[in-house]
């Protein structure tokens, strides 16, 4: 059995960043990645499926500047975000957050980004194994001397021993939940509390080539439609890429029952004869027909680009909930990125927080002490998580008319050149609607203050 200082399960942004940080600090680190095929990647790699956009202040959270990325990773520079409601809309040209990056943001090629993260980790001295599917993890907290606390068993019959274990297997938490089950009291299971059908959203996207006039219209913008489809934080989008291509997709809860949708006739992407929630591909078709069908033949003029994305120009992937978890650090275990829920369906993924949490865990693991990890990730990304959790809670029961109201109100809260200021009491003069929106947001922030957004706390683990 090979023994290392740090074993990392999962080779996406969080896992590769953990390996880079650990190896850079002198630790022997190995990444165990099962590997999946993609049409736009040579060989196997992580399940690199994400809308893949970064805003200005996310650059600082991630700690990786786009100027440091190789050619071909950044696809499109952004100058605005457009939020479209059933009748109202809002254009945001500033996030309102302090940032070292001068632009509004950028979209990027996720598979190329993951490949770069892997190369960076390997250059630092980490080992990156592909086709390393994990069968299970054995934990011995009483291990002494040369015996490892964690033995990661692989499906090929081999094993890797390590004193520190970093779980970065994404929002499905296939390995993470089984490991955490062993640290919870009898009768409690992480695999039930954090089951993907409850804790995750599902996303679907297509890579399509746009007509030149349409591409020029969306160029520079990430565009979201709110109140067009039912479900908490359910929305379609367009993200422009390079060479006239855009990613067109949507995010929605898993297992939504159409019979439980109130006022279903108000949702523009539902049809009276729908018997169930439409699949992603049908939602995308309806969006394109609604927005561009009067002028274009959607199937002919918006063709799929089949050599992009995961499979024939399409991708389906989970996004973790907006409620992160603490890690059982006393056992030498850190959960990072999507596996810990630090990425978010509300802000469309979260490569920035995945990279940051992985980096923190890798650095601490290299020192031989993960005990400070839960405090460290809250210090680094707590404000970001709190914003997302609070806003997601505010809009939980929003319907189409609520989104129109919110966009009208948000326009009143905009400060020229600074974005939307939900904390600015000086903007109370914007009226009662603004006070109502600001008040709702502040109440949620207070509710989740001091780390109360965590859905599985460190104190709940037993050793």
Secondary structure, 3 states (H helix, E strand, C coil): CEEEEEEEECCCHHHHHHHHHHHHCCCCEEEEECCECCCCCCCCECCCCCCCEEEHHHHHHHCCCHHHCCCCCEEEEECEEEEECCCCEEEECCCCCCCCCCCCEEEECHHHHHHHHHHHHHHCCCEEEECCCEEEEEECCCCCCCCCCEEEEECCCCEEEEEEEEECCCCCCCCHHHHHHCCCCCCCCHHHHCCHHHHEEEEEEEEEECCHHHHHHHCCEEEEEECCCCCCCCEEEEEECCCCEEEEEEEEECCCCHHHCCCHHHCCCCCCCCCCCCCHHHHHHHHHHHHHCCCCCHHHHCCECCCCCCECCEEEEEEECCCCECCCHHHCEEECHHHHCCCECCCCECHHHHHHHHHHHHHHHHHCCCCCHHHHHHHHHHHHHHHHHHHHHHCCCCCHHHHHHHHHHHHHHEECCCEECCCCHHHHHHCHHHHHHHHHHHHHHHHCCCCCCCCECHHHCCC
